[in-house]
Amino acid sequence: MAKQERAPTIPVDLIRTLAIIGVIFLHATNDFSPNRMNQLEVVRWVTVDVYQCIARIGVPLFVMLTGALLLQPSKNESIGVFLKKRWARIGLPLIFWGALYFVWTYFADNKAVTVNTIIQGYLSSPHLQFWYLYMLVGLYLITPFLRILLAHADDKIMKYFFLLWVLGASINPVISFFTIYDLNSSVLLVTGWVGYYVLGIYLLKVKIPRSYLVLFMSLGIALAVIATYYMSYIYGGANSYYFQDYLSPTMILASVMAYLLLNTIKMPPFKTAQNPLTQEAEKPKQNEPSKLRKLMRVISENTLPIFLLHLMVLYALQRGYFGFAINGSVINSIIGVPLITVITLFICLAIIVPLKKIPYLKNLIG
């Protein structure tokens, strides 16, 4: 999600746009998940299951894109300069939006907000979606080391790194689910989001036919849907959604294939419209971006504030704060989830874009 210079070979606007839609889509499903399971609710549950498995790809796309933009070994900047840039990008928005969510918690959720809750909130996470920013901080802190690694590591070393990551982050938990054995977690230390982060730059040189990418992405999503249904039916509880986890084998497969697929799409560079007062006014505006391309650029430039604001908008829509409600009680999830996702996205843009034109607010908003 970090906003950096766009590499010409990466469809940055497209990936960011689809990723943020995925995040909103995922959170929109929460209010449409049935609280009980009976014959009438099975279709609704499966629909939400499918939606969630597709939407889960959003955050890994953000992380891989960030890795592609920040881990280029050619980048030559000191640790201090690098961290200063990252602070300017996410530090002030974290403080600003965190404060707004403390206010929201007090007035909308009727929960007490004290000095201790504010301090602990900023130390851990002011609200549930802020975990992403804290994860980014961790990735930023190790970025100088990773740049050196990538500058000197050959292909065999990189494949060994990814093998350790998949084993530690994904395969080891599966073993404990389906067998009586459990490997000590200290053996495999390469876990977490660092794998996706490094994959973002590594995968740029990987070429696979689109047909295979579509096939394996679909396979990953389908396996996640089936496995989630199976786990819910057999085990229930928190373990039901393991195969929807960002680091599960199914989501790694689907996310990596989606990222590779998107990188096969060659988008023309974004160019502003021609000035109608110039001598070229009579010529066809062949280079003028389409409305969809312009919208994609606006969304891409505002993914961070959309990411931080969207839950307030979602809650407001679900609770009827705008004079109407969109939730699982009033509309079928098949229509309701995409509908509330689109409405939330455009409400966020309607709030954010004008606010960012106000002096001093742009850096705070993100």
MITIPA-471026 format. One record per atom (N, C-alpha, C): x, y, z. Coordinates in steps of 0.1 Angstrom, whole numbers, padded with zeros to 4 digits, always signed. Example, Ala and Ser with C-alpha at 12.3 -4.5 7.8 and 13.67 -1.06 7.14 Angstrom:
+0132-0057+0078 +0123-0045+0078 +0132-0033+0078 +0128-0022+0071 +0137-0011+0071 +0129+0000+0079 
***
This chain:
+0008-0012+0000 +0000+0000+0000 +0009+0012+0000 +0021+0011+0003 +0030+0023+0003 +0030+0029-0011 +0030+0042-0011 +0029+0050-0023 +0043+0054-0028 +0047+0047-0039 +0061+0049-0044 +0061+0051-0059 +0073+0054-0064 +0074+0056-0078 +0070+0043-0085 +0062+0044-0096 +0057+0032-0102 +0067+0026-0112 +0070+0013-0110 +0078+0006-0120 +0070+0005-0133 +0076+0008-0144 +0068+0008-0157 +0063-0006-0161 +0069-0017-0156 +0064-0030-0160 +0053-0035-0150 +0049-0028-0140 +0040-0032-0131 +0027-0024-0132 +0015-0030-0134 +0002-0023-0134 -0002-0019-0120 +0005-0009-0115 +0003-0005-0101 -0011-0001-0098 -0017+0008-0107 -0030+0013-0104 -0040+0001-0104 -0039-0008-0113 -0048-0020-0114 -0047-0028-0102 -0035-0031-0097 -0033-0040-0086 -0038-0033-0073 -0035-0020-0071 -0040-0013-0060 -0055-0013-0059 -0061-0010-0071 -0076-0009-0072 -0083-0022-0068 -0078-0033-0074 -0084-0046-0071 -0081-0050-0057 -0070-0047-0052 -0066-0050-0038 -0075-0043-0028 -0078-0030-0030 -0086-0023-0020 -0101-0027-0021 -0105-0030-0033 -0119-0036-0035 -0120-0049-0028 -0109-0057-0029 -0109-0070-0021 -0110-0068-0006 -0103-0058-0001 -0104-0056+0014 -0118-0052+0018 -0124-0042+0011 -0137-0038+0014 -0147-0050+0013 -0146-0057+0002 -0154-0069-0001 -0153-0079+0011 -0141-0081+0015 -0140-0091+0026 -0147-0086+0039 -0145-0074+0043 -0151-0068+0055 -0166-0067+0053 -0171-0065+0041 -0185-0064+0039 -0192-0078+0041 -0185-0089+0040 -0191-0102+0042 -0194-0105+0057 -0187-0097+0066 -0189-0101+0080 -0203-0099+0085 -0210-0089+0080 -0224-0087+0085 -0234-0096+0077 -0229-0104+0067 -0238-0112+0060 -0236-0127+0063 -0227-0130+0073 -0225-0144+0077 -0236-0148+0086 -0243-0159+0082 -0254-0164+0091 -0249-0169+0105 -0256-0166+0115 -0252-0170+0129 -0256-0185+0132 -0264-0191+0123 -0268-0204+0125 -0267-0212+0112 -0267-0225+0113 -0266-0233+0101 -0278-0242+0100 -0287-0239+0090 -0298-0248+0087 -0299-0249+0072 -0309-0256+0067 -0310-0258+0052 -0312-0245+0045 -0320-0236+0051 -0322-0223+0045 -0310-0214+0044 -0301-0216+0054 -0289-0208+0054 -0277-0213+0047 -0277-0226+0042 -0265-0232+0036 -0261-0224+0024 -0270-0220+0015 -0267-0213+0003 -0260-0200+0007 -0266-0193+0016 -0261-0180+0021 -0247-0182+0027 -0245-0192+0034 -0232-0195+0040 -0221-0197+0030 -0225-0206+0020 -0216-0209+0009 -0212-0197+0001 -0222-0189-0001 -0220-0176-0009 -0210-0168-0002 -0211-0166+0011 -0202-0158+0019 -0188-0164+0019 -0188-0177+0020 -0175-0185+0019 -0168-0182+0006 -0175-0183-0005 -0169-0180-0018 -0164-0166-0019 -0172-0156-0015 -0168-0142-0015 -0156-0140-0006 -0155-0146+0005 -0144-0144+0014 -0131-0149+0008 -0132-0161+0002 -0120-0167-0003 -0115-0159-0015 -0123-0153-0023 -0119-0144-0034 -0113-0131-0028 -0120-0125-0019 -0115-0112-0013 -0102-0113-0006 -0099-0125+0000 -0087-0126+0008 -0075-0123+0000 -0075-0123-0013 -0064-0121-0021 -0059-0106-0020 -0068-0097-0016 -0065-0083-0016 -0053-0079-0008 -0052-0083+0004 -0040-0079+0013 -0027-0085+0008 -0026-0098+0004 -0014-0102-0002 -0010-0095-0015 -0019-0090-0023 -0016-0082-0034 -0009-0069-0030 -0015-0063-0020 -0009-0051-0015 +0006-0053-0010 +0008-0064-0003 +0021-0067+0003 +0031-0070-0009 +0027-0078-0018 +0036-0081-0029 +0039-0069-0038 +0029-0060-0040 +0032-0048-0047 +0041-0039-0040 +0040-0038-0027 +0049-0030-0019 +0063-0035-0020 +0064-0049-0019 +0078-0055-0021 +0084-0052-0034 +0075-0052-0045 +0080-0049-0058 +0086-0035-0060 +0079-0026-0052 +0083-0012-0054 +0094-0008-0044 +0095-0014-0033 +0105-0010-0023 +0118-0019-0022 +0117-0031-0027 +0129-0040-0026 +0138-0040-0038 +0136-0031-0047 +0145-0031-0059 +0159-0028-0054 +0169-0037-0057 +0183-0035-0052 +0189-0023-0057 +0184-0017-0068 +0190-0005-0074 +0187+0007-0066 +0177+0006-0057 +0174+0018-0048 +0186+0021-0039 +0191+0033-0039 +0202+0036-0031 +0199+0048-0022 +0196+0045-0010 +0192+0055+0000 +0196+0050+0014 +0200+0059+0022 +0204+0055+0036 +0192+0050+0044 +0195+0043+0054 +0184+0038+0063 +0176+0050+0068 +0182+0061+0072 +0175+0072+0078 +0165+0078+0068 +0170+0080+0055 +0162+0086+0045 +0150+0076+0042 +0153+0064+0041 +0142+0054+0038 +0131+0054+0049 +0135+0054+0062 +0126+0053+0073 +0118+0067+0074 +0125+0078+0071 +0118+0091+0071 +0107+0091+0060 +0110+0086+0049 +0099+0085+0038 +0087+0077+0042 +0090+0066+0049 +0080+0056+0053 +0071+0063+0064 +0078+0070+0073 +0070+0077+0084 +0061+0088+0077 +0066+0095+0068 +0058+0105+0061 +0046+0098+0054 +0047+0086+0050 +0037+0079+0043 +0026+0074+0052 +0030+0067+0063 +0020+0060+0071 +0020+0065+0086 +0030+0072+0090 +0030+0076+0104 +0019+0086+0108 +0019+0097+0101 +0009+0107+0104 -0006+0102+0102 -0008+0095+0091 -0022+0089+0089 -0026+0079+0100 -0016+0072+0105 -0019+0063+0116 -0024+0070+0128 -0017+0081+0132 -0021+0089+0143 -0035+0096+0141 -0036+0102+0129 -0049+0109+0126 -0061+0100+0126 -0060+0089+0118 -0072+0080+0117 -0074+0072+0130 -0063+0069+0137 -0064+0063+0150 -0072+0071+0160 -0070+0084+0160 -0077+0093+0168 -0092+0093+0165 -0095+0093+0151 -0109+0093+0147 -0116+0080+0152 -0109+0069+0151 -0115+0056+0155 -0117+0056+0171 -0109+0063+0178 -0111+0063+0193 -0124+0071+0195 -0126+0082+0187 -0139+0090+0188 -0151+0081+0184 -0149+0074+0173 -0159+0065+0168 -0163+0054+0179 -0153+0048+0185 -0155+0038+0196 -0163+0044+0207 -0160+0056+0211 -0168+0062+0222 -0182+0066+0218 -0184+0072+0207 -0198+0077+0204 -0206+0067+0196 -0201+0059+0187 -0209+0050+0179 -0210+0036+0186 -0199+0032+0192 -0199+0018+0199 -0202+0019+0214 -0203+0031+0219 -0206+0033+0233 -0196+0026+0242 -0183+0026+0239 -0173+0020+0247 -0164+0031+0253 -0160+0028+0265 -0151+0037+0272 -0138+0039+0266 -0133+0051+0265 -0120+0055+0260 -0112+0062+0270 -0102+0056+0275 -0094+0062+0285 -0080+0065+0280 -0072+0071+0288 -0058+0074+0285 -0051+0061+0282 -0053+0051+0291 -0047+0038+0289 -0051+0031+0276 -0064+0031+0273 -0068+0025+0261 -0063+0032+0248 -0061+0045+0249 -0055+0052+0238 -0040+0048+0236 -0033+0048+0247 -0019+0044+0247 -0017+0030+0242 -0025+0021+0247 -0024+0007+0243 -0029+0006+0228 -0039+0013+0225 -0044+0013+0211 -0033+0017+0201 -0026+0027+0204 -0015+0031+0195 -0003+0022+0195 -0001+0015+0206 +0010+0005+0207 +0007-0007+0200 -0006-0011+0199 -0010-0024+0192 -0018-0021+0180 -0030-0015+0181 -0038-0012+0170 -0051-0005+0174 -0053+0008+0169 -0064+0015+0173 -0078+0009+0169 -0077+0001+0158 -0089-0006+0153 -0085-0018+0145 -0094-0027+0142 -0090-0040+0137 -0082-0039+0124 -0085-0029+0115 -0078-0029+0102 -0064-0023+0103 -0061-0017+0114 -0048-0010+0116 -0036-0021+0117 -0040-0033+0119 -0029-0043+0120 -0020-0043+0108 -0026-0039+0096 -0018-0039+0084 -0007-0029+0085 -0010-0017+0091 +0001-0007+0091 +0012-0011+0101 +0009-0018+0111 +0019-0023+0121 +0027-0034+0114 +0021-0042+0106 +0028-0052+0098 +0038-0046+0088 +0033-0035+0082 +0041-0027+0073 +0053-0022+0080 +0051-0017+0092 +0063-0011+0099 +0074-0022+0101 +0069-0034+0104 +0079-0045+0106 +0086-0048+0093 +0079-0048+0082 +0085-0050+0069 +0095-0039+0065 +0091-0027+0068 +0100-0015+0066 +0113-0016+0073 +0112-0021+0086 +0124-0021+0094 +0134-0031+0089 +0130-0042+0082 +0139-0051+0077 +0142-0049+0062 +0136-0039+0056 +0138-0037+0042 +0153-0034+0038 +0161-0026+0046 +0175-0024+0042 +0183-0038+0042 +0180-0047+0051 +0186-0060+0050 +0182-0068+0038 +0169-0068+0035 +0164-0075+0024 +0169-0070+0011 +0171-0057+0010 +0177-0052-0003 +0191-0058-0005 +0199-0059+0006 +0212-0064+0004 +0211-0079+0001 +0202-0086+0007 +0200-0100+0004 +0197-0102-0011 +0187-0095-0016 +0183-0096-0030 +0194-0092-0040 +0202-0083-0036 +0213-0078-0045 +0224-0089-0047 +0225-0098-0037 +0236-0108-0038 +0231-0123-0038 +0218-0125-0036 +0213-0139-0036 +0211-0144-0050 +0215-0156-0053 +0212-0162-0066 +0198-0169-0065 +0194-0175-0076 +0181-0180-0077 +0179-0192-0068 +0189-0200-0066 +0188-0212-0057 +0186-0207-0043 +0193-0197-0038 +0191-0192-0025 +0177-0186-0023 +0172-0180-0033 +0158-0174-0032 +0148-0185-0031 +0149-0195-0039 +0140-0207-0039 +0141-0214-0025 +0153-0215-0020 +0154-0221-0006 +0147-0212+0004 +0148-0199+0003 +0141-0190+0012 +0126-0192+0011 +0121-0192-0001 +0106-0194-0003 +0101-0208+0002 +0110-0218+0000 +0106-0231+0006 +0105-0231+0021 +0115-0225+0027 +0114-0224+0042 +0102-0216+0046 +0099-0205+0039 +0087-0197+0043 +0074-0205+0041 +0072-0212+0030 +0060-0220+0028 +0059-0231+0039 +0070-0238+0042 +0070-0248+0052 +0066-0242+0066 +0073-0231+0069 +0070-0225+0083 +0057-0218+0084 +0053-0211+0074 +0041-0203+0075 +0028-0211+0072 +0030-0221+0064 +0018-0227+0058 +0017-0242+0061 +0027-0250+0058 +0026-0264+0059 +0026-0269+0073 +0035-0264+0081 +0036-0268+0095 +0022-0268+0102 +0014-0257+0101 +0001-0257+0108 -0008-0268+0102 -0007-0271+0089 -0016-0282+0083 -0013-0295+0089 +0000-0298+0092 +0004-0311+0098 -0003-0312+0111 -0003-0302+0119 -0009-0303+0133 -0024-0305+0132 -0030-0300+0121 -0045-0301+0119 -0049-0316+0116 -0041-0322+0108 -0046-0335+0102 -0038-0347+0107 -0028-0345+0115 -0021-0356+0121 -0020-0354+0136 -0014-0364+0142 -0013-0364+0157 +0001-0357+0161 +0008-0353+0150 +0022-0348+0153 +0022-0333+0152 +0032-0327+0158 +0033-0312+0158 +0048-0309+0159 +0053-0303+0148 +0067-0299+0148 +0069-0286+0156 +0080-0286+0164 +0083-0274+0172 +0084-0262+0163 +0077-0252+0166 +0077-0240+0157 +0090-0233+0156 +0099-0235+0165 +0113-0229+0165 +0121-0234+0154 +0118-0245+0148 +0126-0251+0137 +0125-0243+0125 +0113-0238+0121 +0111-0231+0109 +0107-0216+0113 +0117-0208+0112 +0116-0194+0117 +0112-0184+0106 +0113-0188+0093 +0109-0179+0083 +0094-0180+0081 +0086-0171+0087 +0072-0172+0086 +0066-0157+0084 +0053-0156+0085 +0047-0143+0084 +0047-0137+0070 +0046-0124+0070 +0044-0117+0057 +0056-0114+0049 +0068-0117+0055 +0080-0114+0047 +0081-0122+0034 +0075-0134+0034 +0075-0142+0022 +0068-0135+0010 +0056-0130+0013 +0048-0123+0003 +0056-0110-0002 +0062-0104+0008 +0070-0091+0005 +0081-0094-0004 +0089-0104-0002 +0100-0107-0011 +0095-0113-0024 +0084-0121-0024 +0078-0126-0036 +0075-0115-0046 +0070-0103-0040 +0066-0092-0049 +0076-0088-0059 +0089-0088-0055 +0100-0084-0064 +0105-0096-0072 +0105-0107-0066 +0110-0119-0072 +0102-0124-0084 +0089-0123-0082 +0079-0128-0092 +0079-0120-0105 +0084-0108-0104 +0084-0100-0116 +0092-0106-0128 +0101-0115-0125 +0108-0121-0136 +0103-0135-0139 +0092-0139-0132 +0086-0152-0135 +0076-0151-0146 +0077-0159-0156 +0067-0159-0167 +0060-0173-0168 +0047-0172-0167 +0039-0184-0168 +0027-0181-0177 +0023-0190-0186 +0012-0187-0195 -0001-0183-0187 -0009-0174-0192 -0021-0169-0185 -0030-0180-0182 -0032-0190-0191 -0041-0201-0189 -0038-0208-0177 -0025-0211-0174 -0021-0218-0162 -0023-0209-0150 -0021-0196-0151 -0023-0187-0140 -0038-0187-0136 -0046-0186-0145 -0061-0186-0142 -0065-0199-0136 -0060-0210-0142 -0063-0224-0137 -0059-0225-0122 -0046-0222-0119 -0042-0224-0105 -0047-0214-0095 -0050-0202-0100 -0057-0192-0091 -0071-0197-0088 -0078-0202-0098 -0091-0208-0095 -0091-0220-0086 -0080-0228-0088 -0079-0240-0080 -0076-0236-0065 -0068-0226-0063 -0065-0222-0049 -0078-0217-0043 -0086-0209-0050 -0098-0203-0044 -0108-0215-0042 -0109-0224-0051 -0119-0235-0050 -0115-0244-0038 -0102-0247-0037 -0098-0255-0025 -0100-0248-0012 -0098-0235-0012 -0101-0227+0000 -0116-0228+0004 -0124-0227-0006 -0139-0227-0003 -0143-0241+0002 -0138-0252-0005 -0142-0265-0001 -0136-0269+0013 -0123-0265+0015 -0117-0268+0028 -0123-0261+0039 -0128-0248+0037 -0134-0241+0047 -0148-0247+0051 -0155-0252+0041 -0168-0259+0043 -0165-0272+0051 -0155-0279+0047 -0152-0292+0054 -0148-0289+0068 -0139-0279+0070 -0134-0276+0084 -0146-0272+0093 -0155-0264+0087 -0166-0259+0095 -0176-0271+0099 -0177-0280+0089 -0186-0291+0092 -0180-0301+0102 -0167-0304+0101 -0161-0314+0109 -0157-0308+0123 -0150-0296+0123 -0144-0291+0135 -0152-0279+0141 -0156-0270+0132 -0162-0258+0138 -0152-0249+0145 -0157-0238+0150 -0149-0229+0158 -0139-0221+0150 -0128-0216+0156 -0118-0208+0150 -0111-0215+0138 -0109-0228+0140 -0101-0236+0130 -0109-0237+0117 -0122-0234+0117 -0130-0235+0104 -0124-0227+0093 -0118-0216+0096 -0114-0207+0085 -0099-0207+0083 -0092-0217+0087 -0078-0217+0085 -0074-0216+0070 -0081-0223+0061 -0077-0223+0047 -0081-0210+0040 -0088-0201+0047 -0089-0187+0043 -0079-0178+0048 -0070-0183+0057 -0060-0175+0063 -0050-0170+0052 -0045-0158+0053 -0036-0153+0043 -0024-0162+0041 -0020-0169+0051 -0007-0177+0050 -0010-0192+0048 -0023-0195+0045 -0026-0209+0043 -0021-0213+0029 -0019-0226+0026 -0015-0231+0013 -0024-0226+0002 -0037-0227+0004 -0047-0223-0006 -0046-0208-0009 -0045-0200+0001 -0044-0185-0002 -0031-0181-0008 -0020-0188-0004 -0007-0185-0010 -0008-0188-0025 -0013-0199-0028 -0015-0203-0042 -0023-0193-0050 -0035-0190-0045 -0044-0181-0052 -0038-0167-0053 -0032-0162-0043 -0027-0149-0043 -0015-0147-0052 -0006-0157-0052 +0006-0156-0061 +0002-0157-0075 -0008-0166-0078 -0012-0167-0092 -0020-0154-0097 -0027-0148-0088 -0034-0136-0091 -0024-0125-0094 -0014-0124-0086 -0004-0113-0087 +0003-0115-0101 +0007-0128-0104 +0014-0130-0117 +0005-0127-0128 -0008-0131-0127 -0018-0128-0137 -0019-0113-0140 -0021-0105-0129 -0022-0091-0131 -0010-0085-0137 +0002-0090-0135 +0014-0085-0140 +0016-0088-0155 +0007-0097-0160 +0007-0099-0175 -0001-0089-0182 -0008-0081-0175 -0017-0070-0182 -0009-0058-0184 -0007-0054-0196 +0001-0042-0199 -0008-0030-0201 -0007-0022-0191 -0016-0010-0191 -0008+0002-0196 -0014+0010-0205 -0007+0022-0210 -0004+0032-0199 +0007+0039-0199 +0010+0049-0189 -0001+0059-0188 -0003+0064-0176 -0014+0074-0174 -0009+0087-0178 -0018+0093-0187 -0014+0107-0192 -0026+0116-0190 -0024+0128-0187 -0035+0137-0185 -0041+0141-0199 -0053+0146-0198 -0059+0150-0211 -0052+0162-0217 -0053+0163-0230 -0047+0174-0238 -0054+0187-0235 -0046+0198-0235 -0052+0211-0233 -0060+0215-0245 -0073+0218-0244 -0081+0221-0255 -0077+0235-0261 -0069+0243-0254 -0065+0256-0260 -0053+0256-0268 -0046+0244-0269 -0034+0243-0276 -0037+0240-0291 -0027+0240-0299 -0028+0238-0313 -0033+0224-0316 -0033+0215-0307 -0037+0201-0309 -0051+0199-0306 -0059+0209-0304 -0072+0208-0300 -0081+0200-0310 -0077+0202-0322 -0085+0196-0333 -0082+0181-0335 -0071+0176-0329 -0067+0162-0331 -0075+0153-0321 -0077+0141-0325 -0084+0131-0316 -0075+0129-0304 -0082+0129-0293 -0075+0127-0280 -0072+0113-0277 -0063+0107-0285 -0060+0093-0285 -0053+0089-0272 -0046+0099-0266 -0038+0096-0254 -0046+0099-0241 -0058+0105-0242 -0065+0108-0231 -0070+0095-0224 -0068+0094-0211 -0073+0082-0204 -0088+0080-0204 -0092+0068-0204 -0107+0065-0204 -0112+0069-0190 -0125+0070-0188 -0131+0073-0175 -0127+0062-0165 -0127+0049-0170 -0124+0038-0161 -0109+0040-0156 -0100+0043-0165 -0086+0045-0162 -0084+0057-0152 -0092+0067-0154 -0091+0079-0145 -0096+0075-0131 -0107+0067-0131 -0112+0063-0118 -0102+0054-0111 -0096+0045-0119 -0086+0036-0113 -0074+0044-0107 -0070+0054-0114 -0059+0063-0108 -0063+0069-0095 -0076+0075-0095 -0080+0081-0082 -0081+0071-0071 -0086+0059-0073 -0086+0049-0063 -0072+0045-0059 -0063+0043-0068 -0050+0039-0065 -0043+0049-0057 -0045+0062-0060 -0038+0073-0052 -0044+0074-0038 -0055+0068-0035 -0061+0070-0022 -0064+0057-0015 -0056+0046-0018 -0059+0033-0012 -0056+0034+0003 -0046+0041+0008 -0044+0041+0022 -0055+0048+0030 -0060+0060+0026 -0071+0065+0034 -0084+0057+0032 -0086+0051+0020 -0098+0043+0018 -0097+0031+0028 -0085+0025+0029 -0083+0014+0037 -0086+0017+0052 -0082+0029+0056 -0084+0033+0070 -0098+0038+0073 -0105+0044+0063 -0118+0049+0065 -0129+0039+0063 -0128+0029+0054 -0139+0021+0049 -0147+0014+0060 -0141+0011+0071 -0149+0004+0081 -0159+0013+0088 -0156+0025+0090 -0166+0035+0095 -0178+0036+0085 -0175+0037+0072 -0186+0038+0063 -0194+0025+0062 -0187+0013+0063 -0194+0000+0063 -0203-0001+0075 -0198+0003+0087 -0206+0002+0099 -0218+0011+0097 -0216+0023+0092 -0227+0033+0091 -0238+0028+0081 -0234+0022+0070 -0243+0016+0061 -0251+0004+0067 -0244-0004+0074 -0250-0016+0080 -0260-0012+0092 -0257-0001+0099 -0265+0003+0110 -0276+0013+0106 -0276+0017+0093 -0286+0026+0089 -0283+0041+0092 -0271+0045+0094 -0268+0059+0098 -0271+0069+0086 -0271+0064+0074 -0274+0072+0062 -0288+0073+0059 -0297+0067+0068 -0311+0068+0065 -0316+0055+0059 -0307+0046+0055 -0311+0033+0050 -0300+0023+0054 -0304+0010+0055 -0295+0000+0060 -0292-0010+0049 -0280-0015+0048 -0276-0026+0039 -0269-0036+0048 -0276-0047+0051 -0270-0058+0059 -0277-0071+0057 -0273-0081+0064 -0278-0094+0061 -0293-0096+0065 -0298-0086+0073 -0312-0087+0077 -0322-0082+0067 -0317-0074+0057 -0326-0067+0048 -0324-0071+0033 -0312-0077+0030 -0309-0080+0016 -0301-0093+0016 -0303-0101+0005 -0296-0113+0003 -0281-0111+0001 -0273-0119+0007 -0259-0117+0006 -0253-0118-0008 -0259-0125-0017 -0254-0126-0030 -0254-0112-0037 -0264-0104-0034 -0265-0090-0039 -0259-0080-0029 -0261-0083-0016 -0258-0073-0006 -0243-0071-0005 -0235-0081-0006 -0221-0079-0004 -0215-0071-0015 -0217-0074-0028 -0212-0065-0038 -0217-0051-0038 -0230-0050-0034 -0237-0037-0034 -0231-0028-0023 -0229-0033-0011 -0224-0024-0001 -0209-0022-0003 -0202-0030-0010 -0188-0028-0013 -0187-0016-0023 -0195-0016-0033 -0194-0005-0043 -0198+0009-0036 -0209+0008-0028 -0214+0020-0022 -0203+0025-0012 -0197+0016-0005 -0187+0020+0005 -0175+0027-0002 -0171+0021-0013 -0159+0026-0020 -0162+0041-0025 -0173+0043-0031 -0176+0056-0036 -0179+0067-0025 -0185+0062-0014 -0186+0072-0003 -0173+0076+0003 -0163+0066+0004 -0150+0069+0008 -0143+0079-0001 -0144+0077-0014 -0138+0086-0023 -0145+0100-0022 -0158+0100-0020 -0165+0113-0019 -0161+0121-0007 -0156+0114+0003 -0152+0121+0015 -0137+0125+0014 -0129+0115+0009 -0114+0117+0010 -0109+0127-0001 -0114+0126-0013 -0108+0134-0024 -0110+0149-0021 -0122+0154-0017 -0123+0168-0013 -0114+0172-0001 -0114+0163+0009 -0106+0167+0021 -0091+0168+0018 -0086+0160+0008 -0072+0161+0005 -0068+0173-0002 -0078+0181-0006 -0075+0194-0013 -0073+0205-0003 -0076+0202+0010 -0075+0212+0021 -0060+0212+0025 -0054+0224+0025 -0040+0224+0030 -0038+0218+0044 -0027+0211+0045 -0023+0204+0058 -0030+0191+0060 -0042+0189+0054 -0049+0177+0056 -0044+0165+0048 -0038+0168+0037 -0034+0157+0028 -0024+0148+0034 -0014+0153+0041 -0004+0144+0048 -0011+0136+0059 -0021+0142+0066 -0027+0135+0077 -0036+0124+0072 -0043+0127+0061 -0053+0117+0056 -0046+0105+0049 -0034+0108+0043 -0027+0097+0036 -0027+0097+0021 
***
